[in-house]
Amino acid sequence: MIAVRGYDAQRVAVLGLGRTGLAAALALTAGGARVVVWDDSAERRAEAEARGLEVADLSRGRAWEGLALLVVSPGIPHLYPSPHPAVRRAWDEGVPVDNDIGLFFRSLATPGWDVLDEVPRVVAVTGSNGKSTTSALVHHILSSAGRPTQLAGNIGRSVLDIDPPEGGGVVVLELSSYQLELARALTPDVAVFTNLSPDHLDRHGGRGGYFAAKRRLFAEGGPDRAIIGVDEDEGAFLASQLAEGPGDDRVIRVSVQRKLDRFGWSVFVRKGFLSEYRRGRQVASIDLRAIAGLPGRHNHQNAASAYAACRALGLAPRQIEAALHGFEGLPHRSQLVAERDGVRFVNDSKATNVDAAAQALQAFDRIRWIAGGLGKEGGITPLAPHFGRVAKAYLYGHSAREFALSLGNTPHEVFRTLPEAVARATAEAEPGDTVLLAPAAASFDQYPDFEARGEDFVRVVRAILDGTDKPADQGAP
């Protein structure tokens, strides 16, 4: 645990008692703070009391007496679409508002670091798509190279729940816009921006607010190295703002769309080959095409960002290349579930928006596409340029019929449930096909989250291939 310092004997409130909030409360207590907690869920309040934490109703005035800080969990809105009442009360009372990420950066360095030969470092990764895979890949490469490393944040453990890093250790953080927009301290050594596409816009008051939240990672503390995906305008703008000129190698530009050979430091992928350029000269190259855990252009972008981060930490290209071949990918993100009789089954349940689904569709040639769930604004119409790769679409759930209207001449069929769609796709798949779950929609019509949806896909595929489940034969009436 990272004990939070700076609030010894002071009264601090924690709002929201999920994994993040509970870890923050315990870390504040370990640092000597007098912690009170609140959650709108009675069940979570009871769990906190069972852990010895004091519960205080933040809707009551007395709870705010002598309060030095309010710590807010990432799922709780603090501005848009409207602030939680406790956040608004903190404004009125003049109580500072922070989150666990801000507390982590304020508390990470300790006096004991003065005697270390090499102080620990922090790599922070953000972006719309690919940040989980990029973070996990950086962690995997470092582990393979023998570097002590921990993975936390929006993936893995809560950031305050990790062990204090040892000399030469690296903490890899995946940070969402929800985590970044409120943190009062952001000081990573290496910061990564993968890409930007519309998502969570209601929470940020539009695309500009969403980008502004991501940009804080680079603007607040000034990382030693900034790794920026420049294939969208926002990334190109951010790289331009951070760099003093084209030769400034503190900014490492990343692309999977074009050659970058005019900058001080860049990493790009063309036709499956990753290239690293320094001051106009190529210094390394890796063939990504045969790496099973990193299929498609979107994963090549993840590989390029992770490569750049590890190079910024001093790893050699050969170390990184060897580790890439051992990366098996993350569940629900282009996860190869099975391969039978020339048919691949791929779980990309995390493709909850059209941009992520587009990346998945571009990764394979002949696709039995399983899509559906609770569609987002605009539906799947923006995916039309990729329909030529789809042998047939198998649509299910709340938005299935709406999605069908966008498919034109692309063969498709509508089902009630995901298992029915998977069974039909499996029965009709031919050698060379990929049965791909890339929903392009949220899961909440039939599943609590994308993980549960992906796990059901894996369960059904394995049951069918093992012969323990007969293919369903009914579509929606």
N, C-alpha and C positions, 0 to 999 in steps of 0.2 A: 504494500500500500504506500502511496505517496501522501505523507502527512501534510495537510495544508497549513502553511505558516502565515503569520501576520495577523491572526485573530485570537491570540491567546487571551482567555478570560472574557472575550467579547461575545455578545449574543448575535447569532447568525441563524437565519431561517432558510430552509430548503423547501422549495415548492415542486412537488412531483416526486413520487417515490417508486418509480420503476428502477431498472438496473442502474441507470446513471445517477438518479437522485439519491438512492440508498447508498451507493458508493461514495458520493460527495458528502453525505451526512456523516458517514463513518470516518472519512478522511479528515473532515473538519474537527470531529471529536478527537481524533488521534493527535491533531495539532494543537489541542488545548482550547478550542472554541466551545462556547456554551450553545449547543445546537437545539433548535426547535424545528419540527417538520410538519408539513401539511400535504395532503393529497385529497382530491375530491372523491376518491374511492374509499369507502369505509373499510373494505378488505385490506387495502394497502396500508391504511393507518394502523389497523390492528397488527399487521406484520411488523411495522416499524416499532410499535410499542413492545412487541415481543423481543425485539433486538435491543431494548433498553433505551430507545430514543423518546424524547419528550414531544408529544403532539400538541400543537397550538393552532387553533382555528384562526386563520389569517383574515377572516372576514370580521373579526372582533377587534376593536380599537386597542385593547390592552395588550394584544399580541405584538403590537408594534413598539411598545415602550422600550427604549434603549437598544433597538435593533441596529446593528452596524452594517448588515449586508443581507440581500435577498439573492439566493442562488436558484436559478430557474432551470428545470429540465428541458431538453431540446424540443420535446413534442408539444410544449405549452406555448401558444402564441403570445408574444409580448408587444406586438404592434399591429400587424395585419393578420387576418382580416379584422380583428379587434383584440385589444390586449386583455389578458386575463385580469379579473378584478384585483387580484393581489398585486399584479405588476403596476396597475394604475395607482393603487394605494401607495406603493413604494415611491412613485413619482411625487405624489402629493406630500409624502412624509420626508422627502429628500434622502431616501435610503438608496445607496448604490445597488445596481442589479448586475449580476455576473452569472457565469455558468461554470461547469466543471472544467472546460477547456481553458478558460482564463485562469482558474485556480491552479491548474496543472502547470502552466507556463510560469506563473508567479512562484511556485513552490518547488520546481524540479531541481534547481541548482542548490547545493548544500555546501557548507564550509568545508566538508570533507573532500570536496573536489579539488581543493588546492594541492593535495598531495598526489593526485592521479597523474600518471604519465600522459594519458589521453583522456580528456573529458568526454562524457557521453554526448551524443548528438541526436537531433530529432529531425526526422523526415516527415513532412505533412503533405497529404495528397487530397486534392479536391477536384471537382468537375461534375458534369451532369452524368456522363456514362463512363464506365471503366475504372472508377476510382477504387472500387473494392478489389478488382483483379490486379490493378497496378500496385496497390498497397500490399496485397498478399504476395505478389511477385517480387517486390523489393525485399520483403521479409524472407522469402524463400531463397533468394540469391545470397543475401547476407548470411543466412544460416548455413547454406551450402559452402560458403567461403570460410566458415568457422568464426564469423563475427557474432558476439553475443547480441541478440536482438529480441525485441518484444513487439507484438502487433496489438493495437488498441484503437479506441475511438469509436467510430461508427461500425467497426468490424472487430470481432474478437472481444477482449475485455474492456470494461470501462476504464478510461484513461487514468483515473485516480486509484484504480484497483491493482495496477501493475506493481511489480517490485521496483524499488529504487535501482536505476541502471548502474552497472559497474563500469569501471574504466574501459574506454574503447567501445562501450555498448551503444546500440542505436535503437531508439524508439521510433517505430513506424506508425503513424497515425492516419487513418482515413477520417476526413472531416467533411461533414455535410454542410450545406448552407445554413441549416438550422443551428448548427453548433458554432459556425463562424460569425454569424451576424451579431451575437450578443457578447462574445468573449472580450473581456477588457484587456487581455494580454495575449499577443500572438507573436511568438519569437522563434520559429523553427530555424534550423540551420540550412535545410534544403526544403523548398516548397515546390509542389508540382500542381499544375493546372492542366487537366486532360483535354476538356472540351466544354462547350456550352450548348444546350438545347433547351427549349421551353419546358419547365417542370416546376411544380410547387408555386405557380405564379400568384395564387391567391394569398399565400403566406408572405410573399415579398412585395406585394403591390405592383406586380408586373415584371416583365423581363429585365428592365433596368435595375430594379431592386434586387432581383435574383443575382444578377451579375455583380452588383455592388457588394452583396454578402460574400461571394467568392473572392472578390478582389481584396477584401480586408486581410486575407492571409498574407498578401504581398505588401500591402500598404502600411499596415500597423507596425510591424517590427523590422521589416527589411531583411529577408533571408540572405545568407551568404551566396547561395545559388538559387536561381529561379528557373524552373523547367516549365516551358510554356508550349502547349499545343496551339499552333498558329493557323489551323485550317478553318477556323471561324473568325469573324471580324473581331469579336471580343478578345480572343487570344492574341491576335495580331496587334490590337490596340494596347493590350496589357504589356506585351513584350516591348513595344515601342516606348511606352511610358517608363519602363524599368531600365532600359538600356541607355547608356550614354552615347552610343554610336554603334555601327554595325560590327565593330571589332570587340565590343564589350563582352567578354566571355563569362561574366557573372550571370548572364541570361543564356540558357541553352534552349534554342528553338527546336520544336519537334513537329514533324509533318508526315502524313501518309498519302499526301496528294501531290507533292512537288519536291524537286531537288532543292536542298538548301546548302549552297556552297559558298556564299558570300559573307558569312557571318563569323564571328570569333569562335563560336562553338555551336554545333547543330547536330541533330540526329534525325534521320528520315528513312522511310521505307519505300522502296519502289520495286514492284514485281516480286515481292516476297523477300527482298534482300535489305537488311538493315545496314545503313552506312553512318559512320561517325566522321564528321569533318571538323578540323581545327584550323582556323586561319586560312581557309581556302584549300586545305589539303586533306585527303582522306587518310584516316589513321587506323580504321578498323572496319570490318564488314562481317555480317553474320547471315547465313541462309536460314530464314524462319520457316520455309515452306514445309519442312519435314517435322516440325515440332507439333506433335499431336495435341498438346494442351493449349495451344495458341492458334486456333483456326480463324481465318478471316482477317479482313483489314482492320476491324475494330480491335482485335487482339494484337495485331501488329502495332497499332498505336500504343496499346498498353505496354507491350514489350519495349518499344522505343522510349517511352517515358520512364519505365523502370530501369532500363539500361542507363539512361542519362543520370538518374538519381544515384545509381551505384557507382558510376564513373566519377560523379562529383564527390563521392565518399572515398575515392581512391582505389576501387577495385579494378583489376585488369580485364580487358575484353575477353580473354580466354576463360577467366574465372566465371564471368557472366554467361558466356555462351554455354559452358558446361552445365551451369545451373538451369538455364532455360530448358534444356532437353529433359530435365527431371521434374518439370512443373506439370502437374496433372490438372490444373484448372480448379475453379471454385464450383461448388454445387450451384445449380440454377443459372449458371452463366456459361453458355456454350459448352455445357457438360456432356461429354460423350458417355451415354448411359450403357449402350450395348451396340454390338455389330453382329448381324446374323444374315447369312446368305447374301452378302453384298449390300445389305441395307443398314444404314446407320441411324441410331436413335439419339437425338440431341435435346437436352433440357436447357432451354434459355428462358425459364419462367421469369427471370429478372427483367426481361424485355417488356416493361410495363408501359412504354410510350413508343410512338412511331419511330423516333430516331434510333432507339435501341433495337427495335424490330427490323428496321432497315439494315442495320449493320449485320444482324443475324442472317437476313435473307441474302445479303451479298456474299456470305461466307461459303455458300453451297450452291451447286448447279441445278440439281433436279430435286425439288422439295415437295414433300407432302406436309403442307403447312397447317398446323393446329393453332388457331387464334380465337380470341373471344374473352369474355369476362365483362367487366364494367368499363365500357369504352370511355375515352376522354374526348374533349372538345375537338372536332374536326375528323373524328373517326380514323379510318385507314386510307382515306383518299390520297394522302401524300405518299403512300407506298406504291402507287400505281407504276412508277418506273421499274419496280422490281418484280412485278407480277409475271414477267416472262420466265422467271426461274421456278415458278410454282406449277407443278404438275396438277395439283388439286389442293384446294383449301377445305379444311374441315373446321367449321365454325360452331361454337357452342356458347351457351350462357346468355346473359342479359342483352348483349349487343350483337348477337349472332346475325339476326336478320338485317340490322342496320349495316353491318359489315358486308353482308352479301350484296347489298345494293351498290357497293363501290367496286365490286370485282369484275363487272362487265362480262367479257367472254371467258374469263378464267374459270375452269371447272370448280365447282364448290358444292358443298352439302352442309345442311344445318342440323345440329344435334342439340339435345337438351343438356347433356353433361359432358365434361372432359373425358371420362373413361369411355363413353360411347364413341366420341370422335377419335380417340387413340386406337380403339379396337378396329374401326373401319379403315383408318389410315394404314395400320399394320397389315390388315388383310389384303389391301390393294397395292401395297408397296412392292416394287420390283428391284432387282439388282441394280445398284447405282443410285438409288433413291436415298434421300435423307428425310426421315420422319422428324420434323422440327417443331417443338413447342416454342413459339415466340409470340405471346398473346397480343401484344400491342394494346394492352388494357390492364386495368387494375383487377385484382382478384376478388374483391369484396362481395361480389354477388353470390359466390359459392364457397369461398375459402377465406380464412382470417388474414392471410398474407401470401406473398408470392412464394415463400418457402413451402408452405403447406400445399400449394398448387403444384409446385415442382416435385415435391415428394410423392404426391398422388400420381403424377405422370410416370415417375420412375417405378412406383409400385405396380401400376397397370402394365407397363412395358415388360417388366421382368416376369410378372405373372403370366402374360400371354406367351412370352418366349419359353418359359419353363413348362408350359402346358397345364398350368393350374387354374387358368381362367379362359373361358371360351369367348371368342370375339363377339361383342354385341352386334346385333344386326339391325337395330332399329334407329332411324333418324327421328328428328322431331316431327310431330304430326303437322 
